[in-house]
Amino acid sequence: MALTKEDLILIGDLFDQKFDQKFDQKLKPVFDRLDRLEYKQDRSEKKIDNLQLDMKIMERDMKRELHILSDQTETIIEVLKQNELLPL
């Protein structure tokens, strides 16, 4: 009894289905873990982006405050000089 081409194709398809099922079962935990890692990476990336934005805002605010303090200091110095409380 010889196998026909159609028989070999059916056997090959059956083997592929069984192999794919076993392969998927074995790799499911790996894929699940990869999904979790991708989710965590996305969250971490968003946190880093938010932190970078917070740092830029803080830097801008500090520069603004430093400028205001500098102006106030200059004003105080000028007032002290005008009132001769500070040597020229």
Biopython code that builds the backbone (N, CA, C, O; Angstrom):
import numpy as np
from Bio.PDB.StructureBuilder import StructureBuilder

atoms = [
    (1, "MET", "N", (0.844, -1.174, 0.000)),
    (1, "MET", "CA", (0.000, 0.000, 0.000)),
    (1, "MET", "C", (0.894, 1.244, 0.000)),
    (1, "MET", "O", (1.630, 1.495, 0.954)),
    (2, "ALA", "N", (0.818, 1.979, -1.038)),
    (2, "ALA", "CA", (1.627, 3.180, -1.196)),
    (2, "ALA", "C", (0.793, 4.404, -0.853)),
    (2, "ALA", "O", (-0.414, 4.449, -1.089)),
    (3, "LEU", "N", (1.463, 5.378, -0.298)),
    (3, "LEU", "CA", (0.773, 6.621, 0.039)),
    (3, "LEU", "C", (0.761, 7.533, -1.182)),
    (3, "LEU", "O", (1.750, 7.680, -1.900)),
    (4, "THR", "N", (-0.398, 8.133, -1.379)),
    (4, "THR", "CA", (-0.518, 9.053, -2.502)),
    (4, "THR", "C", (-0.021, 10.429, -2.088)),
    (4, "THR", "O", (0.236, 10.693, -0.913)),
    (5, "LYS", "N", (0.105, 11.275, -3.058)),
    (5, "LYS", "CA", (0.544, 12.652, -2.811)),
    (5, "LYS", "C", (-0.433, 13.347, -1.874)),
    (5, "LYS", "O", (-0.017, 14.099, -0.992)),
    (6, "GLU", "N", (-1.729, 13.103, -2.057)),
    (6, "GLU", "CA", (-2.756, 13.723, -1.195)),
    (6, "GLU", "C", (-2.635, 13.214, 0.230)),
    (6, "GLU", "O", (-2.807, 13.979, 1.179)),
    (7, "ASP", "N", (-2.336, 11.906, 0.393)),
    (7, "ASP", "CA", (-2.147, 11.345, 1.733)),
    (7, "ASP", "C", (-0.969, 12.016, 2.428)),
    (7, "ASP", "O", (-1.053, 12.362, 3.606)),
    (8, "LEU", "N", (0.130, 12.199, 1.696)),
    (8, "LEU", "CA", (1.313, 12.843, 2.266)),
    (8, "LEU", "C", (1.032, 14.295, 2.647)),
    (8, "LEU", "O", (1.513, 14.781, 3.670)),
    (9, "ILE", "N", (0.249, 14.982, 1.815)),
    (9, "ILE", "CA", (-0.118, 16.370, 2.121)),
    (9, "ILE", "C", (-0.965, 16.425, 3.381)),
    (9, "ILE", "O", (-0.745, 17.280, 4.239)),
    (10, "LEU", "N", (-1.936, 15.517, 3.501)),
    (10, "LEU", "CA", (-2.789, 15.472, 4.701)),
    (10, "LEU", "C", (-1.960, 15.153, 5.941)),
    (10, "LEU", "O", (-2.152, 15.763, 6.993)),
    (11, "ILE", "N", (-1.037, 14.198, 5.819)),
    (11, "ILE", "CA", (-0.171, 13.857, 6.960)),
    (11, "ILE", "C", (0.692, 15.067, 7.333)),
    (11, "ILE", "O", (0.868, 15.375, 8.512)),
    (12, "GLY", "N", (1.219, 15.737, 6.329)),
    (12, "GLY", "CA", (2.023, 16.929, 6.585)),
    (12, "GLY", "C", (1.214, 18.023, 7.266)),
    (12, "GLY", "O", (1.699, 18.663, 8.198)),
    (13, "ASP", "N", (-0.021, 18.244, 6.807)),
    (13, "ASP", "CA", (-0.892, 19.248, 7.424)),
    (13, "ASP", "C", (-1.210, 18.882, 8.870)),
    (13, "ASP", "O", (-1.203, 19.749, 9.744)),
    (14, "LEU", "N", (-1.490, 17.608, 9.128)),
    (14, "LEU", "CA", (-1.794, 17.140, 10.481)),
    (14, "LEU", "C", (-0.576, 17.341, 11.383)),
    (14, "LEU", "O", (-0.697, 17.811, 12.514)),
    (15, "PHE", "N", (0.598, 16.979, 10.862)),
    (15, "PHE", "CA", (1.826, 17.178, 11.626)),
    (15, "PHE", "C", (2.035, 18.660, 11.935)),
    (15, "PHE", "O", (2.383, 19.021, 13.059)),
    (16, "ASP", "N", (1.823, 19.519, 10.931)),
    (16, "ASP", "CA", (1.973, 20.965, 11.140)),
    (16, "ASP", "C", (1.035, 21.474, 12.215)),
    (16, "ASP", "O", (1.429, 22.281, 13.057)),
    (17, "GLN", "N", (-0.229, 20.996, 12.192)),
    (17, "GLN", "CA", (-1.212, 21.438, 13.191)),
    (17, "GLN", "C", (-0.779, 21.005, 14.587)),
    (17, "GLN", "O", (-0.807, 21.804, 15.523)),
    (18, "LYS", "N", (-0.378, 19.737, 14.731)),
    (18, "LYS", "CA", (0.044, 19.235, 16.051)),
    (18, "LYS", "C", (1.304, 19.971, 16.521)),
    (18, "LYS", "O", (1.413, 20.355, 17.686)),
    (19, "PHE", "N", (2.242, 20.158, 15.608)),
    (19, "PHE", "CA", (3.474, 20.856, 15.954)),
    (19, "PHE", "C", (3.178, 22.287, 16.370)),
    (19, "PHE", "O", (3.711, 22.766, 17.371)),
    (20, "ASP", "N", (2.328, 22.978, 15.607)),
    (20, "ASP", "CA", (1.975, 24.362, 15.935)),
    (20, "ASP", "C", (1.299, 24.446, 17.295)),
    (20, "ASP", "O", (1.581, 25.362, 18.066)),
    (21, "GLN", "N", (0.406, 23.498, 17.604)),
    (21, "GLN", "CA", (-0.286, 23.503, 18.893)),
    (21, "GLN", "C", (0.720, 23.315, 20.033)),
    (21, "GLN", "O", (0.678, 24.046, 21.023)),
    (22, "LYS", "N", (1.605, 22.357, 19.898)),
    (22, "LYS", "CA", (2.609, 22.105, 20.944)),
    (22, "LYS", "C", (3.555, 23.311, 21.076)),
    (22, "LYS", "O", (3.907, 23.729, 22.179)),
    (23, "PHE", "N", (3.945, 23.843, 19.937)),
    (23, "PHE", "CA", (4.835, 25.000, 19.923)),
    (23, "PHE", "C", (4.175, 26.184, 20.617)),
    (23, "PHE", "O", (4.798, 26.860, 21.436)),
    (24, "ASP", "N", (2.907, 26.433, 20.283)),
    (24, "ASP", "CA", (2.176, 27.546, 20.910)),
    (24, "ASP", "C", (2.036, 27.339, 22.411)),
    (24, "ASP", "O", (2.157, 28.288, 23.185)),
    (25, "GLN", "N", (1.776, 26.075, 22.832)),
    (25, "GLN", "CA", (1.644, 25.785, 24.259)),
    (25, "GLN", "C", (2.955, 26.042, 24.996)),
    (25, "GLN", "O", (2.964, 26.585, 26.101)),
    (26, "LYS", "N", (4.038, 25.652, 24.380)),
    (26, "LYS", "CA", (5.342, 25.841, 25.024)),
    (26, "LYS", "C", (5.731, 27.319, 25.069)),
    (26, "LYS", "O", (6.349, 27.771, 26.033)),
    (27, "LEU", "N", (5.376, 28.059, 24.042)),
    (27, "LEU", "CA", (5.795, 29.460, 23.965)),
    (27, "LEU", "C", (4.814, 30.435, 24.611)),
    (27, "LEU", "O", (5.148, 31.608, 24.782)),
    (28, "LYS", "N", (3.629, 29.989, 24.968)),
    (28, "LYS", "CA", (2.629, 30.883, 25.564)),
    (28, "LYS", "C", (3.178, 31.622, 26.792)),
    (28, "LYS", "O", (3.004, 32.836, 26.890)),
    (29, "PRO", "N", (3.837, 30.925, 27.732)),
    (29, "PRO", "CA", (4.396, 31.662, 28.879)),
    (29, "PRO", "C", (5.428, 32.715, 28.456)),
    (29, "PRO", "O", (5.502, 33.788, 29.054)),
    (30, "VAL", "N", (6.207, 32.411, 27.446)),
    (30, "VAL", "CA", (7.210, 33.359, 26.965)),
    (30, "VAL", "C", (6.514, 34.584, 26.369)),
    (30, "VAL", "O", (6.897, 35.717, 26.659)),
    (31, "PHE", "N", (5.503, 34.361, 25.547)),
    (31, "PHE", "CA", (4.758, 35.471, 24.945)),
    (31, "PHE", "C", (4.045, 36.300, 26.008)),
    (31, "PHE", "O", (4.006, 37.528, 25.923)),
    (32, "ASP", "N", (3.478, 35.623, 27.016)),
    (32, "ASP", "CA", (2.815, 36.348, 28.102)),
    (32, "ASP", "C", (3.814, 37.235, 28.842)),
    (32, "ASP", "O", (3.520, 38.385, 29.165)),
    (33, "ARG", "N", (4.982, 36.689, 29.101)),
    (33, "ARG", "CA", (6.003, 37.467, 29.807)),
    (33, "ARG", "C", (6.469, 38.647, 28.949)),
    (33, "ARG", "O", (6.679, 39.746, 29.461)),
    (34, "LEU", "N", (6.628, 38.417, 27.661)),
    (34, "LEU", "CA", (7.006, 39.512, 26.763)),
    (34, "LEU", "C", (5.949, 40.608, 26.759)),
    (34, "LEU", "O", (6.278, 41.794, 26.749)),
    (35, "ASP", "N", (4.681, 40.212, 26.765)),
    (35, "ASP", "CA", (3.604, 41.204, 26.810)),
    (35, "ASP", "C", (3.696, 42.046, 28.082)),
    (35, "ASP", "O", (3.542, 43.266, 28.041)),
    (36, "ARG", "N", (3.950, 41.374, 29.223)),
    (36, "ARG", "CA", (4.077, 42.103, 30.487)),
    (36, "ARG", "C", (5.285, 43.045, 30.453)),
    (36, "ARG", "O", (5.211, 44.183, 30.917)),
    (37, "LEU", "N", (6.383, 42.558, 29.904)),
    (37, "LEU", "CA", (7.581, 43.404, 29.823)),
    (37, "LEU", "C", (7.351, 44.609, 28.921)),
    (37, "LEU", "O", (7.800, 45.711, 29.233)),
    (38, "GLU", "N", (6.664, 44.411, 27.819)),
    (38, "GLU", "CA", (6.353, 45.535, 26.924)),
    (38, "GLU", "C", (5.466, 46.551, 27.633)),
    (38, "GLU", "O", (5.660, 47.757, 27.489)),
    (39, "TYR", "N", (4.495, 46.066, 28.397)),
    (39, "TYR", "CA", (3.619, 46.961, 29.146)),
    (39, "TYR", "C", (4.427, 47.763, 30.171)),
    (39, "TYR", "O", (4.259, 48.975, 30.304)),
    (40, "LYS", "N", (5.302, 47.065, 30.886)),
    (40, "LYS", "CA", (6.122, 47.746, 31.891)),
    (40, "LYS", "C", (7.072, 48.744, 31.236)),
    (40, "LYS", "O", (7.306, 49.827, 31.773)),
    (41, "GLN", "N", (7.611, 48.387, 30.095)),
    (41, "GLN", "CA", (8.504, 49.302, 29.386)),
    (41, "GLN", "C", (7.739, 50.548, 28.948)),
    (41, "GLN", "O", (8.250, 51.661, 29.074)),
    (42, "ASP", "N", (6.531, 50.375, 28.440)),
    (42, "ASP", "CA", (5.715, 51.527, 28.037)),
    (42, "ASP", "C", (5.443, 52.439, 29.233)),
    (42, "ASP", "O", (5.546, 53.661, 29.127)),
    (43, "ARG", "N", (5.095, 51.838, 30.368)),
    (43, "ARG", "CA", (4.839, 52.631, 31.572)),
    (43, "ARG", "C", (6.080, 53.378, 32.012)),
    (43, "ARG", "O", (6.017, 54.555, 32.369)),
    (44, "SER", "N", (7.218, 52.684, 31.985)),
    (44, "SER", "CA", (8.477, 53.316, 32.389)),
    (44, "SER", "C", (8.833, 54.455, 31.439)),
    (44, "SER", "O", (9.321, 55.500, 31.870)),
    (45, "GLU", "N", (8.592, 54.252, 30.165)),
    (45, "GLU", "CA", (8.881, 55.293, 29.180)),
    (45, "GLU", "C", (8.022, 56.530, 29.438)),
    (45, "GLU", "O", (8.507, 57.657, 29.340)),
    (46, "LYS", "N", (6.760, 56.318, 29.763)),
    (46, "LYS", "CA", (5.883, 57.456, 30.070)),
    (46, "LYS", "C", (6.344, 58.173, 31.331)),
    (46, "LYS", "O", (6.320, 59.401, 31.400)),
    (47, "LYS", "N", (6.763, 57.396, 32.330)),
    (47, "LYS", "CA", (7.247, 58.008, 33.563)),
    (47, "LYS", "C", (8.503, 58.836, 33.306)),
    (47, "LYS", "O", (8.660, 59.928, 33.853)),
    (48, "ILE", "N", (9.387, 58.311, 32.477)),
    (48, "ILE", "CA", (10.611, 59.051, 32.148)),
    (48, "ILE", "C", (10.270, 60.333, 31.396)),
    (48, "ILE", "O", (10.842, 61.389, 31.668)),
    (49, "ASP", "N", (9.337, 60.239, 30.452)),
    (49, "ASP", "CA", (8.911, 61.432, 29.714)),
    (49, "ASP", "C", (8.331, 62.474, 30.668)),
    (49, "ASP", "O", (8.625, 63.664, 30.552)),
    (50, "ASN", "N", (7.508, 62.019, 31.610)),
    (50, "ASN", "CA", (6.912, 62.939, 32.580)),
    (50, "ASN", "C", (7.992, 63.564, 33.468)),
    (50, "ASN", "O", (7.936, 64.751, 33.791)),
    (51, "LEU", "N", (8.961, 62.756, 33.853)),
    (51, "LEU", "CA", (10.047, 63.265, 34.688)),
    (51, "LEU", "C", (10.868, 64.305, 33.931)),
    (51, "LEU", "O", (11.252, 65.331, 34.494)),
    (52, "GLN", "N", (11.134, 64.039, 32.663)),
    (52, "GLN", "CA", (11.878, 65.008, 31.861)),
    (52, "GLN", "C", (11.109, 66.325, 31.752)),
    (52, "GLN", "O", (11.695, 67.403, 31.858)),
    (53, "LEU", "N", (9.813, 66.232, 31.543)),
    (53, "LEU", "CA", (8.997, 67.445, 31.473)),
    (53, "LEU", "C", (9.018, 68.184, 32.805)),
    (53, "LEU", "O", (9.158, 69.406, 32.840)),
    (54, "ASP", "N", (8.878, 67.444, 33.896)),
    (54, "ASP", "CA", (8.928, 68.069, 35.225)),
    (54, "ASP", "C", (10.264, 68.771, 35.453)),
    (54, "ASP", "O", (10.309, 69.866, 36.014)),
    (55, "MET", "N", (11.341, 68.141, 35.020)),
    (55, "MET", "CA", (12.663, 68.744, 35.193)),
    (55, "MET", "C", (12.786, 70.029, 34.374)),
    (55, "MET", "O", (13.340, 71.015, 34.861)),
    (56, "LYS", "N", (12.285, 70.035, 33.157)),
    (56, "LYS", "CA", (12.349, 71.235, 32.323)),
    (56, "LYS", "C", (11.526, 72.367, 32.942)),
    (56, "LYS", "O", (11.950, 73.522, 32.950)),
    (57, "ILE", "N", (10.356, 72.022, 33.456)),
    (57, "ILE", "CA", (9.509, 73.027, 34.100)),
    (57, "ILE", "C", (10.200, 73.577, 35.343)),
    (57, "ILE", "O", (10.188, 74.784, 35.582)),
    (58, "MET", "N", (10.801, 72.690, 36.132)),
    (58, "MET", "CA", (11.497, 73.121, 37.338)),
    (58, "MET", "C", (12.682, 74.023, 36.982)),
    (58, "MET", "O", (12.917, 75.039, 37.635)),
    (59, "GLU", "N", (13.415, 73.644, 35.952)),
    (59, "GLU", "CA", (14.548, 74.459, 35.513)),
    (59, "GLU", "C", (14.086, 75.845, 35.075)),
    (59, "GLU", "O", (14.698, 76.849, 35.439)),
    (60, "ARG", "N", (13.015, 75.901, 34.301)),
    (60, "ARG", "CA", (12.470, 77.182, 33.855)),
    (60, "ARG", "C", (12.048, 78.037, 35.046)),
    (60, "ARG", "O", (12.348, 79.230, 35.100)),
    (61, "ASP", "N", (11.347, 77.419, 36.004)),
    (61, "ASP", "CA", (10.885, 78.150, 37.181)),
    (61, "ASP", "C", (12.061, 78.652, 38.019)),
    (61, "ASP", "O", (12.024, 79.767, 38.540)),
    (62, "MET", "N", (13.092, 77.839, 38.146)),
    (62, "MET", "CA", (14.256, 78.255, 38.928)),
    (62, "MET", "C", (14.978, 79.426, 38.262)),
    (62, "MET", "O", (15.425, 80.353, 38.937)),
    (63, "LYS", "N", (15.087, 79.377, 36.949)),
    (63, "LYS", "CA", (15.715, 80.495, 36.233)),
    (63, "LYS", "C", (14.907, 81.771, 36.429)),
    (63, "LYS", "O", (15.467, 82.847, 36.635)),
    (64, "ARG", "N", (13.612, 81.641, 36.364)),
    (64, "ARG", "CA", (12.742, 82.799, 36.550)),
    (64, "ARG", "C", (12.913, 83.365, 37.963)),
    (64, "ARG", "O", (13.041, 84.576, 38.141)),
    (65, "GLU", "N", (12.915, 82.487, 38.955)),
    (65, "GLU", "CA", (13.070, 82.936, 40.349)),
    (65, "GLU", "C", (14.447, 83.550, 40.576)),
    (65, "GLU", "O", (14.579, 84.548, 41.285)),
    (66, "LEU", "N", (15.465, 82.956, 39.978)),
    (66, "LEU", "CA", (16.805, 83.511, 40.120)),
    (66, "LEU", "C", (16.889, 84.906, 39.501)),
    (66, "LEU", "O", (17.529, 85.800, 40.053)),
    (67, "HIS", "N", (16.257, 85.077, 38.386)),
    (67, "HIS", "CA", (16.234, 86.394, 37.740)),
    (67, "HIS", "C", (15.529, 87.419, 38.637)),
    (67, "HIS", "O", (16.001, 88.545, 38.797)),
    (68, "ILE", "N", (14.419, 87.024, 39.207)),
    (68, "ILE", "CA", (13.680, 87.921, 40.116)),
    (68, "ILE", "C", (14.540, 88.269, 41.324)),
    (68, "ILE", "O", (14.606, 89.431, 41.725)),
    (69, "LEU", "N", (15.201, 87.264, 41.909)),
    (69, "LEU", "CA", (16.067, 87.521, 43.066)),
    (69, "LEU", "C", (17.223, 88.444, 42.694)),
    (69, "LEU", "O", (17.599, 89.323, 43.469)),
    (70, "SER", "N", (17.767, 88.244, 41.539)),
    (70, "SER", "CA", (18.862, 89.102, 41.080)),
    (70, "SER", "C", (18.389, 90.547, 40.937)),
    (70, "SER", "O", (19.075, 91.477, 41.362)),
    (71, "ASP", "N", (17.226, 90.725, 40.343)),
    (71, "ASP", "CA", (16.668, 92.076, 40.209)),
    (71, "ASP", "C", (16.421, 92.711, 41.573)),
    (71, "ASP", "O", (16.715, 93.889, 41.779)),
    (72, "GLN", "N", (15.888, 91.937, 42.492)),
    (72, "GLN", "CA", (15.609, 92.460, 43.836)),
    (72, "GLN", "C", (16.905, 92.832, 44.547)),
    (72, "GLN", "O", (16.974, 93.848, 45.238)),
    (73, "THR", "N", (17.915, 92.012, 44.375)),
    (73, "THR", "CA", (19.211, 92.296, 45.004)),
    (73, "THR", "C", (19.801, 93.584, 44.453)),
    (73, "THR", "O", (20.316, 94.419, 45.196)),
    (74, "GLU", "N", (19.717, 93.726, 43.149)),
    (74, "GLU", "CA", (20.225, 94.965, 42.541)),
    (74, "GLU", "C", (19.463, 96.181, 43.066)),
    (74, "GLU", "O", (20.052, 97.229, 43.328)),
    (75, "THR", "N", (18.171, 96.029, 43.213)),
    (75, "THR", "CA", (17.352, 97.132, 43.732)),
    (75, "THR", "C", (17.762, 97.482, 45.161)),
    (75, "THR", "O", (17.905, 98.656, 45.501)),
    (76, "ILE", "N", (17.948, 96.478, 45.977)),
    (76, "ILE", "CA", (18.352, 96.715, 47.378)),
    (76, "ILE", "C", (19.706, 97.414, 47.421)),
    (76, "ILE", "O", (19.899, 98.353, 48.192)),
    (77, "ILE", "N", (20.624, 96.962, 46.608)),
    (77, "ILE", "CA", (21.950, 97.579, 46.577)),
    (77, "ILE", "C", (21.858, 99.046, 46.166)),
    (77, "ILE", "O", (22.511, 99.898, 46.769)),
    (78, "GLU", "N", (21.077, 99.341, 45.173)),
    (78, "GLU", "CA", (20.916, 100.732, 44.720)),
    (78, "GLU", "C", (20.280, 101.595, 45.803)),
    (78, "GLU", "O", (20.705, 102.731, 46.015)),
    (79, "VAL", "N", (19.284, 101.078, 46.480)),
    (79, "VAL", "CA", (18.635, 101.850, 47.556)),
    (79, "VAL", "C", (19.628, 102.108, 48.682)),
    (79, "VAL", "O", (19.696, 103.212, 49.224)),
    (80, "LEU", "N", (20.396, 101.080, 49.028)),
    (80, "LEU", "CA", (21.407, 101.265, 50.084)),
    (80, "LEU", "C", (22.449, 102.284, 49.673)),
    (80, "LEU", "O", (22.878, 103.090, 50.499)),
    (81, "LYS", "N", (22.863, 102.269, 48.424)),
    (81, "LYS", "CA", (23.835, 103.244, 47.938)),
    (81, "LYS", "C", (23.268, 104.657, 47.972)),
    (81, "LYS", "O", (23.955, 105.599, 48.367)),
    (82, "GLN", "N", (22.021, 104.800, 47.557)),
    (82, "GLN", "CA", (21.392, 106.122, 47.550)),
    (82, "GLN", "C", (21.236, 106.676, 48.956)),
    (82, "GLN", "O", (21.321, 107.888, 49.154)),
    (83, "ASN", "N", (21.017, 105.834, 49.910)),
    (83, "ASN", "CA", (20.873, 106.260, 51.296)),
    (83, "ASN", "C", (22.217, 106.265, 52.023)),
    (83, "ASN", "O", (22.288, 106.453, 53.237)),
    (84, "GLU", "N", (23.270, 106.055, 51.250)),
    (84, "GLU", "CA", (24.622, 106.057, 51.769)),
    (84, "GLU", "C", (24.823, 105.085, 52.915)),
    (84, "GLU", "O", (25.576, 105.350, 53.852)),
    (85, "LEU", "N", (24.149, 103.975, 52.828)),
    (85, "LEU", "CA", (24.304, 102.919, 53.819)),
    (85, "LEU", "C", (25.263, 101.848, 53.320)),
    (85, "LEU", "O", (25.630, 100.921, 54.042)),
    (86, "LEU", "N", (25.645, 102.003, 52.094)),
    (86, "LEU", "CA", (26.576, 101.057, 51.486)),
    (86, "LEU", "C", (27.673, 101.871, 50.803)),
    (86, "LEU", "O", (27.379, 102.815, 50.069)),
    (87, "PRO", "N", (28.907, 101.521, 51.037)),
    (87, "PRO", "CA", (29.971, 102.295, 50.395)),
    (87, "PRO", "C", (29.886, 102.177, 48.878)),
    (87, "PRO", "O", (29.529, 101.127, 48.343)),
    (88, "LEU", "N", (30.214, 103.252, 48.204)),
    (88, "LEU", "CA", (30.171, 103.281, 46.755)),
    (88, "LEU", "C", (31.287, 102.566, 46.178)),
    (88, "LEU", "O", (31.406, 102.491, 44.955)),
]
sb = StructureBuilder()
sb.init_structure("model")
sb.init_model(0)
sb.init_chain("A")
sb.init_seg("    ")
for serial, (resi, resn, name, xyz) in enumerate(atoms, 1):
    if name == "N":
        sb.init_residue(resn, " ", resi, " ")
    sb.init_atom(name, np.array(xyz, "f"), 0.0, 1.0, " ", f" {name:<3s}", serial, name[0])
structure = sb.get_structure()
